[in-house]
């Protein structure tokens, strides 16, 4: 029997990193910057949080719940911010090719994560190739105290950590700012036609820097959530898989609307773990087909989105293009 009550919470937990990565990349692309380095930024966010948590757990100080959360959280945000600043410096200031820069950022971010992750693994002197941060994970994974007493409703809607609810709030808040505020209007103008926006008095460079850095910090939280909550505080090199790339694909699936990323991420999260919940017996071929589900859906989405003719479903007109003020 398919256990829907246990399936949905696991799908949501799988979806949260995708949701944060998608939301961060969406507001980045709304400024005209195509940041294909999201996977690397999520990786850096995760390892920076792990480093902060590791140093605090091994400092000998008495564990304080507030500091247990804030130290990894701040380390994650700072690391992700630095990655965003590096991307902006290369693509906005130096006007480097955004596609090549993004791919380089992914390789660079994964390399940084594996280097520092491997260093921490050597420090703990364990036979397993991983770092385990049990104390920090227990604080990050705390759910609402009355969730267990609410039956199936509590399991489906109330059994998540604060970062999961924060991801939903961030997506809704970004959607509101983009569509209901003057700042959002200016941002969309920068993404559509930076020359016209510049003529209207909008600081194009500032908007590109700010939104790209903010988007990087949001995406970095996805890496932190994966390690501290989904993976129960266990860091292993190369354990993130392809979640960063799926987050980028979700941007197209949600037609650049952050609010849609909530449901879309849960859908993709469910597809990601579908093979675990549908019995396949000894037929390994069927199991592999189920594992292919999120990627098949991604390809179908890309095909369908490319066939859409509505302007509101298309990417920002200047996406991926460098802005030369002298040519406006």
C-alpha positions in Angstrom: 0.0 0.0 0.0 1.2 3.5 -0.8 1.5 5.4 2.5 0.6 9.0 1.5 0.9 10.3 5.1 4.6 9.4 5.3 5.3 10.2 1.6 4.2 13.8 1.7 6.4 14.9 4.6 9.4 13.2 2.9 8.6 14.9 -0.4 8.3 18.3 1.4 11.7 17.8 3.1 13.2 16.8 -0.3 11.5 19.9 -1.8 12.8 22.6 0.6 16.4 22.8 -0.9 14.8 22.9 -4.4 12.4 25.6 -3.3 15.1 27.8 -1.8 17.4 27.3 -4.8 14.6 28.1 -7.3 13.4 31.2 -5.4 17.0 32.5 -5.2 17.6 31.9 -8.9 14.3 33.4 -9.9 15.0 36.8 -8.4 18.5 36.6 -9.8 17.2 36.0 -13.3 14.6 38.8 -12.9 17.6 41.2 -12.8 18.9 39.8 -16.1 21.6 37.7 -14.5 21.7 34.0 -15.4 23.5 32.3 -12.6 24.2 28.7 -13.5 26.4 28.5 -10.4 23.4 27.8 -8.1 24.6 24.3 -7.4 28.0 25.5 -6.3 26.5 28.3 -4.2 24.2 25.7 -2.4 27.3 23.6 -1.8 29.2 26.5 -0.3 26.3 27.5 1.8 26.1 23.9 3.2 29.8 23.6 4.0 30.1 27.1 5.6 27.2 26.1 7.9 28.9 22.8 8.7 32.2 24.6 9.5 30.4 27.0 11.8 28.5 24.2 13.6 31.7 22.0 13.8 33.7 24.8 15.4 30.9 25.6 17.9 30.2 22.0 18.8 33.9 21.4 19.5 34.6 24.7 21.2 34.0 23.2 24.7 31.3 25.8 25.4 27.9 24.8 26.7 25.5 24.4 23.8 23.0 27.2 23.5 20.1 26.6 21.2 20.1 30.2 19.8 23.8 30.1 19.0 23.5 26.6 17.7 21.2 27.9 15.0 22.6 31.4 14.5 26.3 30.5 14.0 25.8 28.0 11.1 23.1 30.2 9.7 25.3 33.3 9.6 28.3 31.3 8.3 26.0 30.0 5.5 24.8 33.4 4.6 28.2 35.0 4.5 29.7 32.2 2.4 26.8 32.4 -0.1 27.0 36.2 -0.1 30.7 36.0 -1.1 29.9 33.6 -3.9 27.2 36.0 -5.1 29.6 39.0 -4.9 32.2 37.0 -6.9 29.7 36.2 -9.6 28.6 39.8 -9.8 32.1 41.1 -10.0 32.9 38.8 -12.9 29.7 39.3 -14.9 28.4 42.8 -14.0 31.7 44.7 -13.4 34.0 42.8 -15.7 31.2 41.7 -18.1 32.3 38.1 -18.4 30.1 35.6 -20.1 27.4 34.6 -17.7 27.0 31.0 -18.9 30.7 30.2 -18.6 31.0 32.1 -15.2 28.1 30.2 -13.8 29.5 26.8 -14.8 32.9 27.8 -13.3 31.2 28.9 -10.1 29.6 25.5 -9.8 32.9 23.7 -10.2 34.6 26.2 -7.8 31.8 25.8 -5.2 31.9 22.0 -5.2 35.7 22.1 -5.0 35.6 24.4 -2.0 33.0 22.2 -0.3 35.0 19.0 -0.9 38.2 20.6 0.2 36.9 21.9 3.5 34.7 18.9 4.0 37.6 16.5 3.5 39.6 18.6 6.0 37.0 18.3 8.6 36.7 14.5 8.0 40.4 14.2 8.7 40.0 16.2 11.9 37.4 13.9 13.4 39.5 10.9 12.7 36.7 8.5 11.8 36.5 5.4 9.6 33.5 6.9 7.8 34.0 9.5 5.1 31.6 12.0 6.8 31.2 14.6 9.5 28.3 14.1 11.9 26.9 17.2 13.7 24.2 15.5 15.8 23.7 18.3 18.4 23.2 21.0 15.8 21.0 18.8 13.7 18.7 18.1 16.6 18.1 21.9 17.1 17.6 22.6 13.4 15.2 19.7 13.0 12.9 20.6 15.8 9.3 20.7 14.8 6.2 22.2 16.3 5.6 20.6 19.8 1.9 19.9 19.1 2.5 18.2 15.7 2.4 14.6 17.0 -1.0 15.2 18.8 -2.7 16.3 15.6 -2.7 12.9 13.8 -2.3 12.9 10.0 -2.9 16.6 9.8 0.1 17.2 12.1 2.3 14.8 10.1 1.5 16.4 6.8 1.4 20.1 7.7 3.1 20.6 11.0 6.1 18.2 11.2 8.8 20.4 9.7 11.6 22.5 10.9 11.7 26.3 10.9 13.7 26.5 7.7 11.0 24.6 5.8 8.4 27.2 6.8 10.9 30.0 6.2 11.4 28.7 2.6 7.6 29.1 2.0 7.5 32.5 3.5 10.6 33.6 1.5 8.9 32.4 -1.7 5.7 34.2 -1.0 7.5 37.4 0.1 9.6 37.5 -3.1 6.5 37.0 -5.2 4.8 39.9 -3.4 7.8 42.2 -3.8 8.2 41.4 -7.5 4.5 41.9 -8.3 3.2 44.4 -5.8 6.0 46.9 -5.0 7.9 49.7 -6.8 11.1 47.8 -6.1 9.8 44.8 -7.9 8.7 46.9 -10.8 12.2 48.5 -11.1 13.8 45.0 -10.8 11.6 43.6 -13.6 12.4 46.7 -15.7 16.1 46.1 -15.3 15.7 42.5 -16.4 13.6 43.4 -19.4 15.5 46.4 -20.7 18.4 47.7 -18.6 19.0 50.6 -21.0 15.5 52.0 -20.7 15.6 51.4 -16.9 18.9 53.3 -16.7 17.4 56.2 -18.7 14.5 56.3 -16.2 17.0 56.8 -13.3 17.1 53.2 -12.0 20.5 52.1 -10.8 20.9 49.0 -12.9 24.3 47.9 -11.4 23.0 48.2 -7.9 19.9 46.2 -8.7 21.9 43.5 -10.4 24.4 43.3 -7.5 21.7 43.3 -4.7 19.3 40.8 -6.2 22.1 38.4 -7.3 23.7 38.5 -3.8 20.3 38.1 -2.2 19.4 35.2 -4.5 22.7 33.5 -3.7 22.0 33.8 0.1 18.6 32.3 -0.3 20.0 29.4 -2.4 22.7 28.9 0.2 20.1 28.3 2.8 19.0 25.3 0.7 22.4 23.8 1.1 22.3 24.4 4.9 18.8 22.8 5.2 19.9 19.7 3.2 22.8 19.1 5.6 21.3 20.0 9.0 17.8 18.7 8.5 17.3 16.4 5.6 20.7 14.6 6.1 20.4 14.8 9.9 23.6 16.8 10.3 25.8 14.4 8.2 28.2 16.0 5.7 29.6 13.8 3.0 31.5 15.1 0.0 29.5 15.0 -3.3 26.3 14.1 -1.4 24.2 16.9 -2.8 23.6 15.2 -6.1 22.0 17.3 -8.8 19.6 19.3 -6.7 21.1 22.6 -7.7 20.5 21.9 -11.4 16.9 20.8 -10.7 16.4 24.1 -8.9 17.4 25.9 -12.0 15.1 23.8 -14.1 12.3 24.6 -11.7 12.7 28.3 -12.5 11.6 27.6 -16.0 8.9 25.2 -14.8 7.4 28.0 -12.6 7.7 30.6 -15.4 9.7 32.9 -13.1 7.0 33.1 -10.4 8.4 32.4 -6.9 5.0 31.5 -5.4 4.6 28.6 -7.9 8.0 27.2 -6.7 6.2 25.9 -3.5 4.0 23.4 -5.3 6.5 22.7 -8.1 9.2 21.9 -5.6 7.0 19.5 -3.7 6.1 17.8 -7.0 9.7 17.4 -7.9 10.6 16.3 -4.4 7.9 13.6 -4.6 9.2 12.4 -8.0 12.7 12.3 -6.5 11.8 9.8 -3.9 9.0 8.0 -5.8 11.1 4.9 -6.4 11.4 4.4 -2.6 7.6 4.3 -2.0 6.4 2.3 -5.0 7.2 -1.4 -4.7 9.2 -2.8 -7.6 10.2 -6.2 -6.2 13.3 -7.5 -7.8 12.8 -5.7 -11.1 15.7 -3.2 -11.0 14.7 -1.9 -14.5 11.4 -0.6 -13.2 13.2 1.0 -10.2 15.6 2.8 -12.5 12.6 4.1 -14.6 11.1 5.6 -11.4 14.5 7.3 -10.6 14.4 8.9 -14.1 11.0 10.5 -13.3 12.2 14.0 -12.2 14.5 14.3 -15.2 11.9 13.1 -17.7 9.5 15.7 -16.3 12.3 18.4 -16.5 12.8 17.6 -20.2 9.1 17.7 -20.9 8.8 21.0 -19.0 11.6 22.6 -21.0 10.0 21.5 -24.3 6.5 22.8 -23.3 7.9 26.1 -21.9 9.8 26.7 -25.1 6.6 26.4 -27.1 4.6 28.9 -25.0 3.8 32.1 -26.9 2.6 34.2 -24.0 5.0 37.0 -23.1 4.4 36.7 -19.4 5.7 33.1 -19.5 9.0 34.0 -21.2 12.3 34.8 -19.4 13.4 38.4 -18.9 14.4 39.8 -22.3 18.0 40.7 -21.3 18.6 37.4 -19.4 22.2 36.4 -19.8 23.2 39.5 -21.6 25.9 41.9 -20.3 24.9 45.5 -19.9 27.0 48.2 -21.5 25.9 51.6 -20.5 27.8 53.2 -23.3 25.6 51.4 -25.9 22.2 52.4 -24.6 
